Amino acid sequence: MVDAAVLKARLAALATRMAAERDALCALDGAVGDGDHGIAMEQGMKAAAEAAVAVEGSLQEICNAAAKGFLNAVGASSGPLYATGFLRMGKALGAVEAVAEGDFGRLAIPAMRDGIVHRGKAAPGMKTMLDAWHPAAECALAGGTSAEIVAAAEAGAEATKGMVAGLGRAERLGDRVLGHMDPGAASAAIMVAGLVGMAG
């Protein structure tokens, strides 16, 4: 079962993992953006995890707190996207104390994807975080295991190396972004892994 304690622990593990991956994510971003994506994700997840720990309530209330924490820490780009994603995730999980492990991935990952789509207006193939979230969500909806969901996200992130950006700062670089993994997709694969309990 995924209850409040498990969800909080997963968010805390994600915060630790993002801190460890900060420099690598910044290096990826330096090739196609302004080089600060790792810092933003580290700060966002740290704030989200701390906000979640401070809440005693349902899974939805924990997700809502995480959304607020992330947005307060990261005002630009990924902040509103992940805040909306966490809100959608909370709504999908509901005002309950726990859900079965198998149901968690099926509910949480597509909801996070849908929130990001709603806020960001991206589509698959535009070299964004959605290129990792979308295949992960489709795998979850098809009944994939946690490992399969993570593998789908990682394969999606890897595929961004062959894409030209269709959105954001990288769009103006044209073919120069070919061969570079999208930093948002890379961090999205980490987020997917952490949410389904495979952040390590």
VEXDREN-2710 file (C-alpha; in Angstrom, 1 decimal):
% VEXDREN-2710
k/r/px/py/pz
1/MET/0.0/0.0/0.0
2/VAL/1.0/3.6/-0.6
3/ASP/-0.1/5.6/2.4
4/ALA/0.9/9.1/3.7
5/ALA/4.2/7.8/5.2
6/VAL/5.2/6.0/2.0
7/LEU/4.3/9.0/-0.2
8/LYS/6.3/11.4/2.0
9/ALA/9.3/9.1/2.0
10/ARG/9.2/8.9/-1.8
11/LEU/9.1/12.7/-2.1
12/ALA/12.0/12.9/0.4
13/ALA/14.0/10.3/-1.7
14/LEU/13.3/12.3/-4.8
15/ALA/14.6/15.4/-3.2
16/THR/17.8/13.6/-2.3
17/ARG/18.1/12.2/-5.8
18/MET/17.6/15.6/-7.4
19/ALA/20.3/17.0/-5.3
20/ALA/22.7/14.3/-6.4
21/GLU/21.7/14.8/-10.1
22/ARG/21.8/18.6/-9.9
23/ASP/25.1/19.1/-11.7
24/ALA/24.4/16.6/-14.4
25/LEU/21.1/18.2/-15.1
26/CYS/22.7/21.6/-15.2
27/ALA/25.3/20.3/-17.7
28/LEU/22.5/19.0/-19.9
29/ASP/20.7/22.3/-19.7
30/GLY/23.8/24.2/-20.5
31/ALA/23.9/22.6/-24.0
32/VAL/20.3/23.8/-24.8
33/GLY/19.3/26.4/-22.2
34/ASP/20.6/28.6/-19.5
35/GLY/22.2/25.8/-17.4
36/ASP/20.1/26.1/-14.2
37/HIS/17.6/23.2/-14.6
38/GLY/19.3/21.1/-12.0
39/ILE/19.2/23.9/-9.5
40/ALA/15.5/24.5/-10.1
41/MET/14.7/20.8/-9.7
42/GLU/16.8/20.4/-6.6
43/GLN/15.1/23.4/-5.0
44/GLY/11.6/22.4/-6.1
45/MET/11.8/18.9/-4.8
46/LYS/13.4/19.9/-1.6
47/ALA/10.5/22.4/-1.0
48/ALA/7.9/19.9/-2.1
49/ALA/9.2/17.2/0.2
50/GLU/9.4/19.6/3.2
51/ALA/5.9/20.9/2.6
52/ALA/4.6/17.3/2.3
53/VAL/6.2/16.3/5.6
54/ALA/4.5/19.2/7.4
55/VAL/1.0/18.0/6.4
56/GLU/-1.1/15.4/8.2
57/GLY/-3.9/14.3/6.0
58/SER/-5.0/12.4/2.9
59/LEU/-2.9/11.6/-0.1
60/GLN/-4.6/14.5/-1.9
61/GLU/-3.7/16.9/0.8
62/ILE/0.0/15.8/0.7
63/CYS/0.1/16.3/-3.0
64/ASN/-1.5/19.7/-2.7
65/ALA/1.2/20.7/-0.2
66/ALA/3.9/19.4/-2.5
67/ALA/2.5/21.4/-5.3
68/LYS/2.5/24.6/-3.3
69/GLY/6.0/24.0/-2.0
70/PHE/7.4/23.3/-5.5
71/LEU/5.7/26.4/-7.0
72/ASN/6.9/28.7/-4.2
73/ALA/10.5/27.5/-4.7
74/VAL/10.5/27.5/-8.5
75/GLY/8.5/30.4/-10.1
76/ALA/9.6/29.8/-13.7
77/SER/9.1/27.1/-16.3
78/SER/9.1/23.8/-14.4
79/GLY/7.5/25.3/-11.3
80/PRO/4.0/25.8/-12.6
81/LEU/4.2/22.6/-14.6
82/TYR/5.0/20.4/-11.7
83/ALA/2.7/22.3/-9.3
84/THR/-0.2/21.6/-11.7
85/GLY/1.0/18.0/-12.0
86/PHE/1.0/17.4/-8.3
87/LEU/-2.5/19.0/-8.0
88/ARG/-3.8/16.6/-10.7
89/MET/-2.1/13.7/-9.0
90/GLY/-3.7/14.5/-5.7
91/LYS/-7.1/14.8/-7.3
92/ALA/-6.6/11.4/-9.0
93/LEU/-5.5/9.7/-5.8
94/GLY/-8.3/11.3/-3.8
95/ALA/-9.0/12.2/-0.2
96/VAL/-8.0/8.7/1.0
97/GLU/-5.4/7.5/3.4
98/ALA/-3.8/4.9/1.1
99/VAL/-4.1/3.2/-2.3
100/ALA/-2.8/-0.1/-3.5
101/GLU/0.7/0.0/-5.0
102/GLY/-0.5/-1.2/-8.4
103/ASP/-3.2/1.5/-8.4
104/PHE/-0.8/4.3/-7.4
105/GLY/1.2/4.2/-10.6
106/ARG/-1.9/3.8/-12.7
107/LEU/-3.4/6.9/-11.1
108/ALA/-0.5/9.1/-10.3
109/ILE/1.7/9.0/-13.4
110/PRO/-1.0/9.8/-16.0
111/ALA/-2.4/12.5/-13.7
112/MET/1.0/14.2/-13.5
113/ARG/1.3/13.9/-17.3
114/ASP/-2.1/15.4/-17.8
115/GLY/-1.4/18.3/-15.5
116/ILE/1.9/19.1/-17.3
117/VAL/0.0/19.0/-20.7
118/HIS/-2.7/21.3/-19.4
119/ARG/-0.2/23.9/-18.1
120/GLY/2.5/23.6/-20.7
121/LYS/0.6/23.0/-24.0
122/ALA/3.4/20.7/-25.2
123/ALA/2.9/17.6/-27.3
124/PRO/5.1/14.5/-27.6
125/GLY/8.0/14.9/-30.0
126/MET/8.6/18.6/-29.1
127/LYS/11.8/17.7/-27.0
128/THR/10.3/18.6/-23.6
129/MET/9.7/16.8/-20.3
130/LEU/6.5/15.4/-21.8
131/ASP/8.6/13.1/-24.0
132/ALA/9.4/11.2/-20.8
133/TRP/6.1/11.7/-19.0
134/HIS/3.9/10.6/-21.9
135/PRO/5.3/7.1/-22.5
136/ALA/5.4/6.5/-18.8
137/ALA/1.8/7.5/-18.4
138/GLU/0.7/5.3/-21.3
139/CYS/2.6/2.4/-19.8
140/ALA/1.0/3.0/-16.5
141/LEU/-2.5/3.1/-18.0
142/ALA/-1.7/-0.2/-19.8
143/GLY/-1.0/-1.9/-16.5
144/GLY/2.8/-1.8/-16.6
145/THR/4.9/-2.6/-13.6
146/SER/6.8/0.1/-11.8
147/ALA/10.0/-1.0/-13.5
148/GLU/8.3/-0.9/-16.9
149/ILE/6.9/2.6/-16.3
150/VAL/10.4/3.8/-15.3
151/ALA/11.9/2.1/-18.4
152/ALA/9.4/3.8/-20.6
153/ALA/10.2/7.2/-19.1
154/GLU/14.0/6.6/-19.5
155/ALA/13.5/5.5/-23.2
156/GLY/11.4/8.6/-23.8
157/ALA/14.1/10.8/-22.4
158/GLU/16.8/9.1/-24.4
159/ALA/14.7/9.6/-27.6
160/THR/14.9/13.4/-27.2
161/LYS/18.5/13.2/-28.4
162/GLY/17.1/12.8/-31.9
163/MET/14.6/15.6/-31.7
164/VAL/14.6/19.2/-32.6
165/ALA/12.9/21.4/-30.0
166/GLY/9.5/22.6/-30.7
167/LEU/9.0/24.7/-27.6
168/GLY/10.9/26.8/-25.1
169/ARG/14.4/28.4/-25.3
170/ALA/15.9/25.4/-27.1
171/GLU/13.6/25.9/-30.1
172/ARG/15.6/28.8/-31.4
173/LEU/18.7/26.6/-31.6
174/GLY/17.3/24.4/-34.3
175/ASP/19.5/21.5/-35.4
176/ARG/22.1/22.4/-32.8
177/VAL/20.2/20.6/-30.1
178/LEU/20.4/17.3/-32.0
179/GLY/22.4/14.7/-30.0
180/HIS/21.5/16.4/-26.7
181/MET/19.0/14.9/-24.2
182/ASP/16.4/17.4/-23.1
183/PRO/17.1/18.3/-19.5
184/GLY/13.4/18.4/-18.6
185/ALA/12.9/14.9/-20.0
186/ALA/16.0/13.7/-18.0
187/SER/14.6/15.1/-14.7
188/ALA/11.1/13.8/-15.6
189/ALA/12.5/10.2/-15.8
190/ILE/14.0/10.7/-12.3
191/MET/10.6/12.1/-11.1
192/VAL/8.8/9.1/-12.5
193/ALA/11.2/6.7/-10.8
194/GLY/10.9/8.4/-7.5
195/LEU/7.1/8.5/-7.5
196/VAL/6.8/4.8/-8.1
197/GLY/9.4/4.0/-5.4
198/MET/12.5/3.5/-7.5
199/ALA/14.4/6.8/-6.8
200/GLY/17.6/5.0/-5.7
END
